[in-house]
């Protein structure tokens, strides 16, 4: 017999690093596009809420606009007009407005 049997060649094994590279790239993209900006927004929001002082004008998450009359550890008291005061959690404050904004409304 002049013809030798043909054997299948060994399949080439892909490089393990190259198989994980798309996953690593996706994770890095996800981190820089979603996680990191959200962490920055959360940090800025917390800093703003901790910096609330008496006399600041704020908007709450529910849309209530008022001037801070009293500040405690977890709660603030807002004068929402006409001598009406309401109590809110500090976490419920959405935005601190520039001074004099309530007069313009």
Beta strands, then each sheet from edge to edge (+ up, - down):
strand 1: 57-60
strand 2: 65-71
strand 3: 75-79
strand 4: 85-89
strand 5: 93-97
sheet 1: 4+ 3- 2+ 1- 5+
end
